[in-house]
Structures are given as C-alpha cells and as structure tokens.
C-alpha cells in the first residue's frame, strides 16, 4: 500500500536506509555513505509532503521522495530535455524484496504525480557505479544525459506523456 510518510514512520525509514546503504557497500556501490540519507533528510522530506512509503504486511519495504526540481547541481548541465520537472530522490527498496516490482510501483507513483501536476519530465541522478539503479532507469525509459561533476553523479530524465 502506497501512502505519504508521517513522523511515526521515521525510525522505520531510517532503519531501511541503513539496510540499503549496507547492501550497497556489499555490492561495491559507493552511492551513499553512513549518515546519508539520514533521519533528518527524511524528516525534511515529510515536512515537504514529498516522501511516499510502500508498505507490505505493515512493513515499509520501499520509499521514494518526489520534489519539484530546484536542485542547484542540475543547473550545471545543459542537456536536460524538458524544463518543468519533478525529481526523484532517496529511492529505497528493502534488499530482501529486490526484483519483486517494488521500485516499479514507486516509479509508477512518481509518473502519476508528474502527469497529474502537469510536469513534463522526471529527473534523477545516480552514481556512475550504481549499476543496479542505472539498469533500472534505462529499462524504464530514462535517457542518460550528462555527468553532474559537482555531485559526481549521472543525470537521467524520463519525458512524460500527456
């Protein structure tokens, strides 16, 4: 079940983030380090009404933060396809349920929010070595754009159909 996160979910979300960070370390993906994303990052996402959780059997197994684009690093490249965009941040899927469609459900919700809000695209960035996310993005129609040197990430964009 998809729903917006509340403050009472913070501890569970933070624990999920730590599991995902540990899984990334074990997969040699230097996307995130200890301390990011953190409880405070998720609290800010809740304050912005931007953090969506996915529960299965009353356990949070996935999260996604969806915000209007306002990321200064994104302004450092010129290859973006569209102007009015939302951005996905801090997408988490519990390592024990990978490849079971959770990320696709979260992405479908982002697309729904984007279309409903009359946005033209969804933007996201990921680490060059995050082969799992890069494969997921390509499989789901995201176009790989430029390297965001200032944050050491690759930029991706999905143009939304009306």
Secondary structure, DSSP 8 states (H G I E B T S, - for coil): -EEE--GGGHHHHHHHHHHHHHHHHHTT--S--TTSS-HHHHHHHHHTT-EEEEEETTEEEEEEEEEES--GGGGG-S--S-SSEEEEEEEEE-GGGTTSSHHHHHHHHHHHHHHHTT-SEEEEEE-TT-HHHHHHHHHTT-EEEEEEGGGTEEEEEEE---
